[in-house]
Amino acid sequence: MPIRFDLTDLRLFVHVAEAGSITHGAARANMTLASASERISAMEGALGAPLLERNRRGIRLTSAGTVLLHHAWIVSQQLEHMRGDLDSFGKGLTGHVRLLSNIGAMEFLPVPLAAFLSAHPNIHIDLEHYGSGEIMRAIAAGRGDIGIVGETVDPSAELESFPFAEIRLVLVTPLRHPLSRHRKLAFREALDHEFIGFGVGSPMQDLLNYHAFRAGRRFKLRIRLNESNLMCQMVEKGIGLAILPETAARRSQRSMAIRVIPLTDTWALRQLRICMRSFGSLPAHAQRLAEFLRAPTPVA
């Protein structure tokens, strides 16, 4: 019996695999859980082998599921290329772009994306955030069109990259704190105090831990969060200090009793880069977005 998976099946499977959950994958695919479960069961029945391993925490791909995911991405990319090649015969550029961004770059995206989407009403963007390493692996494997990552693109990933923006890291303190009188400060001078840090596995937290280690100190964590506004609220309440991108800290400062103090360390100025497998391999609509994002971006 031939295997027949339609495009809806393949797109659903990609969403489920990436979300690590049938429930969340169904939501991304705008499908009910019952319908998504039925489709995946039908796919497994047609194949005669399980695609997913179900457990309490979600799902894991089987060997067959990993192979299917690879081919589902190839099919999706070919469809986007076909759509781009046929755009010239229609009523303007259309298509879907998958943009992967790290947390720091998210601060810079609302304004340019709003302008881009306004100028290109037929282009749609799926924006998701991951760590820079995960983004580079996803782009190299063809699981995304464009990535925005921190500092250095791994040469082994053989990705093409371009400058995007710069992030300045700052120290955030309560208004009445021994360090709040400083106009600028070295990171090591703050390490006697307790901090509100980023979640386990966060590249930013790994960076801070590394530089604390280089200073011969331990980064003292009271609580871990991954949302800058909440971190600033914790700072305001006196729970600890925080190191954040200046754009996020300044935004919170407008409504909170906090001080924002620039760090003097050279590593506190972080580079963001746009990456892709190659500009020439992108569909026309993804090339248009990449060109738009490469336009000069003000320093934060």
Buried (B, 14 or more C-beta within 10 A) or exposed (E): EEEEBEEEBBBBBBBBBBBEBBEBBBBBBEBEBEEBBEBBEEBBEBBEEBBBEEEEEBBEBBEBBEEBBEEBBEBBBEBBBEBBEEBEEEEEBBBBBBBBBBBBBBBBBEEBBEEBBEEBEEBEBEEEBBBBBBBBBBBBEBBBBBBBBBBEBBEEBEBBBBEBBBBBBBBBBBEEBEBBEBEEBBBBBBBEBBBBBBEEEBBBBBBBBEBBEEBEBEBBBEEBBBEBBBBBBBBBEEBBBBBBBBBBBBBBBEEBEBBBBBBEBEEBBBEBBBBBBEBEBBBBBBBBBBEBBEEEBEEB
